[in-house]
Structure formats: C-alpha cells, structure tokens
Amino acid sequence: MYRDAVLVLGGYPQTLAVVRSLGAAGYQVVLGHQGDSPIAARSRYCDSTWVYSTLWQNDQFNGELKRLLRDRPEIRYIFPVAERTMQLMMATDTTDIEPEIVMVAPGLVNDCRDKIQANSLATAAELNVPDTRLADSSGSLALACDAIGYPVIVKPLNSSKRVLGRKACILGGPEALAELFPTWPAEHSSLLVQQYVTGTLKGADFVASAGAITGYCEAHSVRTDMPDGTGFGVEFETIPPSPDVLDATRRFASVHNYNGPGLIQFIQSDVDGRLYFLENNPRLSAGVADSIACGVDMPLLSVGAFSSEPSRAFDPAQDPYEEYHRAYWLQRDLEGFIKQSANLSVAQQRQWLWAMLQSFVRADSHINWQWSDPAPALASYFALFRRLARHVLRRSEKPPRQSTATSLNEKPSDT
C-alpha cells in the first residue's frame, strides 16, 4: 500500500520548508524542478525528484505532467510553491488532472498580484487603502507625487517585478524624484505611486479554507537585506495575534471566499492609528519555516484546505503559537551584505556585520537549518562561499586601474 504523494513544484526559498513539513507529516514528496537541482532535493524528506523541461513551453509541460501522473497514481496533490510555478499551473490544461492543485483560485491570484486590483479587493472587504495613483511617464509621475504629497512610495504594478532593482522606492521630496528617476524606466509601462504611511508594519501568514481562517501566525520583520528596510526580511519575531489585523484578514478571506495560503501585510499609521492594507501575496511566505517552528504548519494546513476533511477555524485561544520567537535567515543576510557592500562605508559595513552576529546569537531558530536535516543548508552555504571566492579571485586578477565593479549575484539562489 503506497502513501499519498504530493508533487511540490519549484526550487524556491519556501520549497525546503514545504518538503520538510509534508514529508514529516507522512506524505511522499516528489520535488519537481527545472534546471539545476534545488537544495530541497538534498533533504531526507524528499522521496524523489522530477525534472520538467521548461517553465514557459506549456504544451510540453502539460504532456510531461500527465505522463508523470499516469506513472505515479499515488500523487494526490500538486503544490506550486511560488508565483512562477503558480503561473505555470494556471496556463496548464488541468481539466482531466485528478490531483488537487494546492493554490488560490487563479482569478484571485491574478487580482492579488496586480496592485491596483489588490486595492479593489481590499476596498471590497472594507479595508483602508493608502491614496494611490498610476503613472506612465516622467511627467505623470511628478504630478502623482505632488497630488498625493511627499513622502511617497513608488512600486511596480506587479509584485514579482522590481523598480530600480528594488521592491519599492521611497521618495522624500522632489529632489529624490529627480535623483532616482531622471528618466522614465523603460522596463515599466506604468508605476504605482502611493501615499507613504509612516507607522508600524504588520503582517500575518495565514491559510484559509472556503473563506474561513484555519491557520494564522503574526510576525514582524526585525531587519531586512536592504539598509533602508525595503528589501526582504532576514530576521523575524512572532508577536501575539493583533485583534485588528486578525479581523481584517478574516474579512479579506471571507469576502473573497479565499482558499489556500497567503501573506497579508498592513501598516498601522502613526498619524491616525488606522490600519492600511498594503498587499496580499497569495502563496506561502519565503520565511514560512518561521511559522512552522512556532507551531503553525502552514504547508500542511494548505494541503488540508484542499482535502475532503473539514478544516477547523482558527481560534487564538485554542490555537496558540509560540510568541516572541526569533528566526534568522543568515544566508539571505549574507547575500544582501555582499550585494550592498560596495555602496556602504566601512562604518556601515561593520554595523551590518555586528547586526548579523547579534541576530545569529539571539535566534531561536534558523531558516533552512535543521539539525536533523543538515544537508540542504550545508549545500547552500557551500554554493554561496564558492561564488564569493570566484568573485574575490576575479577582482584580484584585474589590473589596478580597471573597474572592479562586479555583481556577486551570478546565479539566483533558491534559498
């Protein structure tokens, strides 16, 4: 008698946590990936791997997937863990595919990823949204900034894209606008300009089943991999459920009959005290290992949202998680430091390295590291230091007068 299996698609930061979670729960885990083998393939919880040809040739992928499912009838669920593999499944003909696809409904995925539509979803759930405008030229960008009033934050319309290499750019005044946007960035047809609300960033990892919250874990980012705080989180601390955030998340899920995982973010204004919606990512967060360590198994709950067994609604009194738990992501912090070091003074570099040491020592858990499953983390650090060594070697071989500006990000890491 075979165990039920889950096909986990994609080698992304959260993949390792998903593989460990579902493997520990008793599922066979088949890790599907394209290209180089992800570090999650080294986990003792990964039963087998499946290599597909490409992310973008959907007809070919469709045929390969159906052959796999025919050969592996024990696969009961398909779990695309990040946006690219979610898009891949959305473009695949799934009409005659029997396994459940563990992801939010495609229409809702598209609306959440489009920041204008996401604001409409929030408004429908009666959530506060910061003043927002669209800009499609340098002139309209300046007009939007003036209309909203500085400071403003400029973002790409799609959460998977970057503007000037960042998730967002904060503009304190016209001088910052002229410095950062002397010309319109050609890679964007439009940009979103939003009121910059000063306050406390609040967010929650959650899972919903038919509009009811079944898993919930609230945390704040202590530090990110960017000096101005706009990057990806590298240190997290769980906090008790905030009644206003939990209520807003419940309303968002209920109004849109949400089914699956999400990462919802708000900011509580220092000026008026109101909670403002920022975004909802319709997937597991990259640092979902933090919530698992605190007792909320988001990957397993996500699979449960698509099973025939009824899911129990989250109750803070009955479903407590470990509060004030600190989790640290050393690799992401190191990669951020390496990328930014050329732009930092010696004092700033020392300050960052000191913060790294403090985060490492005080962490209750470490993203990606498990004593019982050390191989994936060891492989990822080996790859990181190998890239660093190659970079240092290339710099040492160049003539003194030649520019030594080189990007260390030769190959995106999946952790």
C-alpha positions as CSV (number, residue, x, y, z in Angstrom):
1,M,0.0,0.0,0.0
2,Y,1.6,3.3,-1.1
3,R,1.4,6.6,0.8
4,D,-0.3,9.5,-0.7
5,A,2.2,11.7,-2.5
6,V,2.5,15.5,-3.1
7,L,4.2,16.9,-6.2
8,V,5.9,20.1,-4.9
9,L,6.8,22.3,-7.8
10,G,9.7,24.7,-8.0
11,G,13.0,25.3,-6.2
12,Y,12.3,28.5,-4.3
13,P,13.1,29.8,-0.8
14,Q,10.0,28.2,0.8
15,T,10.3,24.9,-1.0
16,L,12.6,23.3,1.6
17,A,10.1,24.1,4.4
18,V,7.3,22.6,2.3
19,V,9.2,19.4,1.6
20,R,10.1,19.0,5.3
21,S,6.6,19.8,6.5
22,L,4.8,17.3,4.2
23,G,7.5,14.6,4.5
24,A,7.3,14.8,8.3
25,A,3.5,14.5,8.1
26,G,3.8,11.2,6.2
27,Y,3.4,12.2,2.6
28,Q,5.7,11.0,-0.1
29,V,7.3,14.1,-1.5
30,V,8.1,14.3,-5.2
31,L,10.1,17.5,-5.9
32,G,9.5,18.9,-9.4
33,H,12.0,21.3,-10.7
34,Q,13.5,22.8,-13.9
35,G,17.2,23.1,-14.4
36,D,19.7,22.7,-11.6
37,S,18.7,20.6,-8.7
38,P,17.4,22.8,-5.8
39,I,18.8,22.3,-2.3
40,A,15.5,20.9,-1.1
41,A,16.3,17.8,-3.2
42,R,19.0,17.0,-0.6
43,S,16.5,16.9,2.2
44,R,15.9,13.5,3.8
45,Y,12.2,14.2,3.4
46,C,12.4,14.4,-0.4
47,D,11.5,10.9,-1.7
48,S,12.2,11.6,-5.4
49,T,12.6,14.3,-8.0
50,W,11.1,15.0,-11.3
51,V,12.7,17.3,-13.9
52,Y,10.5,19.1,-16.3
53,S,11.8,20.8,-19.5
54,T,10.9,24.5,-19.1
55,L,8.7,26.9,-17.3
56,W,7.3,28.5,-20.4
57,Q,6.6,25.8,-23.0
58,N,3.2,25.0,-21.5
59,D,2.2,22.4,-24.1
60,Q,5.3,20.4,-23.5
61,F,5.0,20.8,-19.7
62,N,1.3,19.7,-19.9
63,G,2.3,16.5,-21.7
64,E,5.2,15.8,-19.3
65,L,3.0,16.4,-16.2
66,K,0.3,14.0,-17.5
67,R,2.8,11.3,-18.1
68,L,4.2,11.7,-14.6
69,L,0.7,11.5,-13.1
70,R,-0.1,8.4,-15.2
71,D,3.1,6.7,-13.9
72,R,2.7,7.9,-10.3
73,P,-1.0,7.4,-9.4
74,E,-0.2,8.0,-5.8
75,I,0.2,11.7,-6.4
76,R,-2.9,13.2,-4.8
77,Y,-1.8,16.9,-4.6
78,I,0.2,19.3,-6.8
79,F,1.7,22.1,-4.7
80,P,3.2,25.0,-6.7
81,V,5.0,26.9,-4.0
82,A,5.8,30.3,-5.7
83,E,4.4,32.6,-8.3
84,R,6.2,31.2,-11.3
85,T,5.0,27.7,-10.8
86,M,1.6,29.0,-9.9
87,Q,1.5,30.8,-13.3
88,L,2.7,27.6,-14.9
89,M,-0.2,25.6,-13.5
90,M,-2.6,28.4,-14.4
91,A,-1.5,28.1,-18.0
92,T,-1.8,24.3,-18.0
93,D,-4.9,22.4,-19.1
94,T,-6.0,20.8,-15.8
95,T,-9.5,19.7,-16.9
96,D,-8.6,16.0,-16.8
97,I,-6.0,16.1,-13.9
98,E,-7.2,14.3,-10.9
99,P,-4.8,15.6,-8.1
100,E,-5.9,18.7,-6.2
101,I,-3.9,21.8,-7.0
102,V,-2.9,23.5,-3.8
103,M,-3.1,27.1,-4.7
104,V,-5.5,30.0,-4.5
105,A,-8.1,30.3,-7.3
106,P,-6.4,31.6,-10.5
107,G,-8.6,34.7,-10.8
108,L,-7.9,35.7,-7.2
109,V,-4.1,35.1,-7.7
110,N,-4.1,37.5,-10.7
111,D,-6.0,40.1,-8.8
112,C,-3.7,39.9,-5.7
113,R,-0.6,40.2,-7.9
114,D,-1.9,43.3,-9.6
115,K,-1.6,46.1,-7.1
116,I,-4.5,48.1,-8.5
117,Q,-6.8,45.1,-8.4
118,A,-5.5,44.1,-5.0
119,N,-6.5,47.5,-3.6
120,S,-10.0,46.9,-5.1
121,L,-10.1,43.6,-3.2
122,A,-9.2,45.4,0.0
123,T,-11.8,48.1,-0.6
124,A,-14.5,45.4,-1.1
125,A,-13.5,43.9,2.3
126,E,-13.9,47.5,3.8
127,L,-10.2,47.8,4.5
128,N,-8.3,51.1,4.4
129,V,-6.1,51.7,1.4
130,P,-3.4,54.5,1.1
131,D,-4.0,57.2,-1.5
132,T,-2.8,55.6,-4.8
133,R,-2.2,56.9,-8.3
134,L,-0.9,55.4,-11.6
135,A,1.9,57.0,-13.5
136,D,3.0,56.1,-17.1
137,S,5.6,58.9,-17.8
138,S,8.0,61.1,-16.0
139,G,5.5,63.9,-16.2
140,S,2.6,61.9,-14.7
141,L,5.0,60.5,-12.1
142,A,5.8,64.0,-10.9
143,L,2.1,65.0,-10.9
144,A,1.1,61.9,-9.0
145,C,3.7,62.7,-6.3
146,D,2.6,66.2,-6.0
147,A,-1.1,65.2,-5.8
148,I,-0.5,62.7,-3.1
149,G,2.1,64.8,-1.2
150,Y,5.6,63.7,-0.2
151,P,6.8,61.3,1.1
152,V,5.5,58.8,-1.4
153,I,6.5,55.2,-2.3
154,V,6.9,54.1,-5.9
155,K,6.2,50.4,-6.7
156,P,5.9,48.2,-9.8
157,L,2.3,47.2,-10.6
158,N,3.2,43.5,-10.3
159,S,4.7,42.2,-7.1
160,S,7.0,39.9,-9.0
161,K,8.8,42.8,-10.6
162,R,11.3,45.4,-9.4
163,V,11.8,49.1,-9.8
164,L,15.4,50.3,-10.0
165,G,16.3,46.8,-8.6
166,R,14.2,47.2,-5.6
167,K,10.7,46.1,-4.4
168,A,9.9,49.8,-3.9
169,C,11.5,53.3,-3.8
170,I,10.7,55.8,-1.1
171,L,10.8,59.5,-2.3
172,G,11.1,62.1,0.4
173,G,10.7,65.1,-1.9
174,P,11.2,66.4,-5.5
175,E,15.0,66.1,-5.1
176,A,14.7,62.4,-4.5
177,L,12.4,62.1,-7.5
178,A,14.9,63.9,-9.8
179,E,17.8,61.8,-8.4
180,L,16.2,58.4,-8.7
181,F,14.0,59.0,-11.8
182,P,15.9,61.4,-14.1
183,T,14.2,59.5,-16.9
184,W,11.3,57.1,-17.1
185,P,12.4,53.4,-16.5
186,A,11.9,51.8,-19.9
187,E,11.2,48.4,-18.4
188,H,7.9,49.6,-17.0
189,S,4.8,50.8,-18.9
190,S,3.3,52.1,-15.6
191,L,4.2,52.5,-12.0
192,L,2.1,52.8,-8.8
193,V,2.6,55.8,-6.7
194,Q,1.3,55.5,-3.2
195,Q,1.0,57.6,0.0
196,Y,3.9,56.7,2.3
197,V,2.2,55.9,5.5
198,T,4.6,56.1,8.5
199,G,3.9,53.6,11.1
200,T,4.3,50.0,12.2
201,L,4.4,47.3,9.5
202,K,2.1,44.4,10.5
203,G,1.6,41.2,8.6
204,A,0.4,37.6,9.0
205,D,1.0,34.3,7.4
206,F,-2.4,32.6,7.0
207,V,-4.3,29.7,5.4
208,A,-8.0,29.9,4.7
209,S,-10.4,27.1,3.8
210,A,-13.6,28.3,2.0
211,G,-13.2,31.8,3.3
212,A,-12.5,30.8,7.0
213,I,-9.1,31.3,8.5
214,T,-7.7,27.9,9.6
215,G,-4.0,28.9,10.2
216,Y,-2.6,32.2,11.4
217,C,0.8,33.4,12.6
218,E,1.7,37.0,13.0
219,A,5.3,38.3,12.9
220,H,7.2,41.4,12.3
221,S,10.4,41.9,10.4
222,V,13.2,43.0,12.7
223,R,15.7,43.6,9.8
224,T,15.8,43.3,6.0
225,D,18.6,42.8,3.5
226,M,18.4,46.5,2.4
227,P,19.8,49.4,4.5
228,D,16.5,51.4,4.0
229,G,14.3,48.5,5.2
230,T,12.6,48.0,1.8
231,G,14.2,44.6,1.0
232,F,13.4,41.0,2.1
233,G,13.2,40.1,5.7
234,V,16.2,38.4,7.3
235,E,15.1,38.4,10.9
236,F,11.6,37.8,12.2
237,E,9.9,37.8,15.5
238,T,6.4,36.4,16.2
239,I,4.0,38.5,18.1
240,P,0.6,37.8,19.7
241,P,-2.3,38.0,17.3
242,S,-3.4,41.6,16.9
243,P,-7.2,41.8,17.0
244,D,-7.4,44.4,14.2
245,V,-5.0,42.5,11.9
246,L,-6.8,39.2,12.5
247,D,-10.2,40.8,12.0
248,A,-9.0,42.5,8.7
249,T,-7.5,39.1,7.5
250,R,-10.8,37.3,8.3
251,R,-12.8,39.9,6.4
252,F,-10.5,39.7,3.4
253,A,-10.7,35.9,3.3
254,S,-14.4,35.8,3.9
255,V,-15.5,38.3,1.3
256,H,-13.4,36.7,-1.4
257,N,-14.1,33.0,-0.4
258,Y,-10.3,32.6,-0.1
259,N,-9.0,29.0,-0.2
260,G,-5.3,28.4,0.3
261,P,-2.2,30.2,1.8
262,G,-1.5,33.9,1.9
263,L,0.8,36.5,3.3
264,I,-1.1,39.7,4.1
265,Q,0.5,43.0,5.0
266,F,-0.7,46.2,6.6
267,I,0.8,49.3,8.1
268,Q,-0.6,51.0,11.2
269,S,-0.4,54.7,10.8
270,D,1.4,56.8,13.4
271,V,-0.8,59.7,12.4
272,D,-4.3,58.5,12.6
273,G,-3.8,55.0,14.1
274,R,-5.7,53.3,11.3
275,L,-4.7,50.0,9.7
276,Y,-3.9,50.4,6.0
277,F,-3.8,47.5,3.6
278,L,-0.5,47.1,1.6
279,E,-0.7,43.8,-0.2
280,N,-1.6,40.1,-0.1
281,N,0.7,37.6,-1.6
282,P,-1.4,34.5,-2.5
283,R,1.2,32.0,-1.5
284,L,3.4,30.8,1.3
285,S,5.9,33.4,2.5
286,A,9.6,32.8,1.8
287,G,10.2,32.5,5.5
288,V,7.3,30.1,6.2
289,A,9.8,27.9,8.2
290,D,9.4,30.5,11.0
291,S,5.7,29.9,11.4
292,I,6.3,26.1,11.3
293,A,8.9,26.4,14.1
294,C,6.3,28.3,16.1
295,G,3.7,25.5,15.8
296,V,1.6,26.6,12.8
297,D,2.3,24.2,10.0
298,M,1.2,26.3,7.0
299,P,2.2,23.9,4.2
300,L,0.2,21.1,5.9
301,L,-2.8,23.3,6.5
302,S,-2.6,24.4,2.9
303,V,-2.9,20.8,1.7
304,G,-5.7,20.4,4.3
305,A,-7.7,23.3,2.6
306,F,-8.0,21.1,-0.5
307,S,-8.7,17.8,1.2
308,S,-12.2,16.3,1.8
309,E,-11.7,16.6,5.6
310,P,-13.3,19.7,7.1
311,S,-10.8,22.2,8.5
312,R,-11.4,23.8,11.9
313,A,-11.4,27.6,12.0
314,F,-8.5,29.3,13.8
315,D,-9.2,30.4,17.3
316,P,-6.4,32.3,19.1
317,A,-7.4,30.8,22.5
318,Q,-7.4,27.2,21.2
319,D,-4.6,27.5,18.6
320,P,-1.8,29.4,20.3
321,Y,1.6,29.6,18.6
322,E,4.9,30.5,20.2
323,E,5.1,34.2,20.7
324,Y,8.3,36.4,20.6
325,H,10.1,33.6,18.7
326,R,13.0,34.9,16.7
327,A,14.0,33.3,13.4
328,Y,17.1,34.3,11.5
329,W,18.0,33.9,7.8
330,L,21.8,34.0,7.7
331,Q,22.2,33.2,4.0
332,R,19.8,35.9,2.8
333,D,21.5,38.4,5.2
334,L,25.0,37.5,3.8
335,E,23.8,37.8,0.2
336,G,22.3,41.2,1.0
337,F,25.5,42.3,2.6
338,I,27.6,41.2,-0.4
339,K,25.4,42.9,-2.9
340,Q,25.3,46.2,-1.0
341,S,28.9,46.3,0.5
342,A,30.2,48.4,-2.4
343,N,27.7,51.1,-1.6
344,L,28.4,51.1,2.2
345,S,31.0,53.0,4.2
346,V,33.4,51.0,6.3
347,A,31.4,52.0,9.4
348,Q,28.2,50.9,7.8
349,Q,29.8,47.5,6.9
350,R,30.9,47.0,10.4
351,Q,27.5,47.9,11.7
352,W,25.8,45.4,9.4
353,L,28.3,42.6,10.4
354,W,27.7,43.4,14.1
355,A,23.9,43.2,13.5
356,M,24.5,39.8,11.7
357,L,26.3,38.4,14.7
358,Q,23.6,39.6,17.1
359,S,20.9,38.1,15.0
360,F,22.7,34.8,14.8
361,V,23.3,34.5,18.5
362,R,19.8,35.5,19.7
363,A,17.9,33.4,17.1
364,D,15.6,30.7,18.5
365,S,15.6,29.0,15.1
366,H,17.3,29.5,11.8
367,I,15.6,29.5,8.4
368,N,16.7,26.5,6.3
369,W,18.8,24.9,9.1
370,Q,17.6,21.7,10.9
371,W,20.0,19.6,13.0
372,S,18.0,16.5,11.8
373,D,18.3,17.5,8.2
374,P,21.5,19.5,7.7
375,A,22.4,18.6,4.1
376,P,20.3,21.3,2.3
377,A,21.7,24.2,4.4
378,L,25.3,23.0,4.1
379,A,24.9,22.7,0.3
380,S,23.5,26.3,0.0
381,Y,26.3,27.8,2.1
382,F,28.9,25.9,0.1
383,A,27.5,27.3,-3.1
384,L,27.4,30.9,-1.6
385,F,31.0,30.8,-0.5
386,R,32.1,29.3,-3.8
387,R,30.6,32.3,-5.6
388,L,32.2,34.6,-3.2
389,A,35.6,33.0,-3.7
390,R,35.2,33.3,-7.5
391,H,34.3,37.0,-7.2
392,V,37.3,37.7,-5.0
393,L,39.6,35.8,-7.4
394,R,38.4,37.8,-10.4
395,R,38.9,41.1,-8.6
396,S,42.4,40.2,-7.6
397,E,43.3,39.3,-11.2
398,K,42.2,42.6,-12.7
399,P,44.7,45.5,-13.4
400,P,44.7,48.2,-10.7
401,R,43.1,50.8,-12.9
402,Q,40.4,48.6,-14.3
403,S,36.9,48.9,-12.8
404,T,36.3,46.1,-10.3
405,A,32.6,46.6,-10.0
406,T,31.2,43.1,-10.4
407,S,27.9,41.6,-9.3
408,L,28.1,38.7,-6.9
409,N,24.6,37.7,-7.8
410,E,25.8,35.4,-10.6
411,K,23.1,32.9,-10.1
412,P,19.9,33.4,-8.1
413,S,19.8,31.2,-5.1
414,D,16.7,29.2,-4.3
415,T,17.2,29.9,-0.6
